Amino acid sequence: MRLKVAIIGSGPAGYYTAEGLVKQFGDQVEIDIIDRLPTPFGLIRAGVAPDHQSIKGVTRRYEETQAAGDIRFFGNLQIGDAISIAELRELYHAVVLATGAPHDRPLGVPGDGLPGVIGAAAFVGWYNGHPDFVDLAPPLDTSAVAVIGNGNVAIDVARVLVKSPDEMAGSDLARHAAELIHASAIRDVYVFGRRSLLDVSFTPKEVGELAELTELTDAVPLVDPGQLPPDGAEAALDPGQRKVIGHLRSFALRRADEKPRRIHFVFCARPLRVLGEDRATGLELERTCVRDGQAVGTGETFTIDCGLVIPCIGYRTRSIAGVPFDNARGRFVNDEGLIEPGLYCVGWSRRGPSGTIGTNRPDGFAIAEKIAAAGLTGERAGRAGLGRLIEERDLWVVGFDDWKTIDAAEVARARIGAPREKFVRIEEMLAAAGRSG
Ligand SMILES: Cc1cc2nc3c(=O)[nH]c(=O)nc-3n(C[C@H](O)[C@H](O)[C@H](O)COP(=O)(O)OP(=O)(O)OC[C@H]3O[C@@H](n4cnc5c(N)ncnc54)[C@H](O)[C@@H]3O)c2cc1C
């Protein structure tokens, strides 16, 4: 018997699971990787910053995986919509949900639904050319932006907003976003963290890039010297965190008038409400202090004027009919990846939005081991059955070769110095693949 596995989602978790399965079963496994988009690789394409091309190079490994086993890519196929989970479970011995966490966690303060409050999933998706967000049109006619959160996504967003066109020339920033960002009125980007400078989740590389802003044409990073911890306060932290703190300390030595644009890091401040009548015009915050690792309000408030608020405070998985969902945690109910016999989840849809790309590798391998240990038996229609459903329902599905055609077309139409010019609408992608009839 050949094992038949469907993996829903072609991001890192999906591809590492496939890699693990091929290692476990060799040619005794048939794997179908299904994605709602015609383009594979999830957040590598739509999340990782457009000016971090070397990180995106990890997709070469997924291409190797794709070629290594009996793996078929089915793009432009949304599970839970065009085809249900129940149908897939009939067709395959195992179904693995690797659907990521594509929804923003709401800010949870009054005014967070106003136009001009745009979560990181949407904003990053917009500048990275994700088809769901092409028409977002964020209000960049504002001189100030508030970015909420002290993780790397907040830094990505701040950096992309202030880098000059020349500095983004080697990126794959989507054209619609480049046009708006580079014509924007933005002068000040505030990055707010609830806790102290010692508690940030930035990594040295991301903050280090800002430390080199001396070399950048347009922007200076700033920290109010009054927010610095006492000398040596970071001594007990690990070397990476000490490096981050060192960079942040160096920002306190910079002057606001060095460059036309500024990134202000403001710690111990939590949003109380978004100000504005019919769109965001400002943010009210409360100063906090940190007690037992928690941010505690002090009652002291302040406001900033800003026309755009970008919460970068975490993500939630999209629920799928027929799959138990933990609404409080925003992910599938699972026991170390097992949802029900034959149904698994992996990556961000298993553990929530934490960890790097590499964190998904042991996660994917562990699911492959679980599938191997489950001793799944019986005959299943697998790919042939899926093919029949696709045909019956007249669905336009793209294969990996189609993706390679789209990829080549994007590379061919890149502006000089850029790696690619992405197609940002599904129809454009299908047309590039020659699949639009
Ligand atoms: C803004 C941002 C920047 C990041 N930058 C870095 C970085 O620089 N370095 C780093 O190491 N990590 C980075 N990460 C983290 C990294 O991207 C994640 O660890 C990783 O992408 C999670 O992988 P995943 O496969 O679980 O989810 P995703 O990568 O989100 O993949 C999920 C896939 O499932 C598909 N899908 C969803 N629902 C369905 C459905 N119903 N049917 C079919 N397909 C579906 C989606 O289209 C998507 O392709 C970043 C994350 C974000 C948000």
The ligand as an ORCA input file, in Angstrom:
! r2SCAN-3c Opt
* xyz 0 1
  C       5.697     39.672      8.247
  C       6.487     38.435      8.544
  C       7.850     38.402      8.308
  C       8.577     37.261      8.621
  N       9.923     37.277      8.380
  C      10.648     36.197      8.724
  C      12.051     36.207      8.512
  O      12.613     37.189      8.015
  N      12.763     35.103      8.887
  C      12.140     34.008      9.449
  O      12.822     33.037      9.781
  N      10.794     33.970      9.647
  C      10.045     35.042      9.293
  N       8.708     35.011      9.506
  C       8.078     33.776     10.060
  C       7.812     32.728      8.960
  O       7.277     33.368      7.833
  C       6.854     31.649      9.510
  O       7.545     30.947     10.537
  C       6.396     30.645      8.466
  O       6.003     31.230      7.256
  C       5.201     29.817      9.013
  O       4.990     28.797      8.082
  P       3.582     28.092      7.847
  O       3.827     27.114      6.755
  O       3.045     27.596      9.133
  O       2.568     29.240      7.367
  P       2.532     30.176      5.991
  O       3.901     30.479      5.609
  O       1.614     31.222      6.356
  O       1.880     29.188      4.927
  C       0.507     28.862      4.961
  C       0.028     28.532      3.544
  O      -1.282     27.946      3.633
  C      -2.070     28.443      2.549
  N      -3.478     28.291      2.954
  C      -4.101     28.869      4.015
  N      -5.365     28.474      4.095
  C      -5.584     27.613      3.067
  C      -6.722     26.868      2.631
  N      -7.888     26.903      3.282
  N      -6.589     26.079      1.530
  C      -5.406     26.024      0.867
  N      -4.294     26.721      1.246
  C      -4.383     27.493      2.341
  C      -1.621     29.888      2.401
  O      -1.952     30.431      1.129
  C      -0.111     29.756      2.633
  O       0.573     29.518      1.409
  C       7.940     36.127      9.181
  C       6.556     36.165      9.420
  C       5.833     37.300      9.100
  C       4.356     37.327      9.371
*
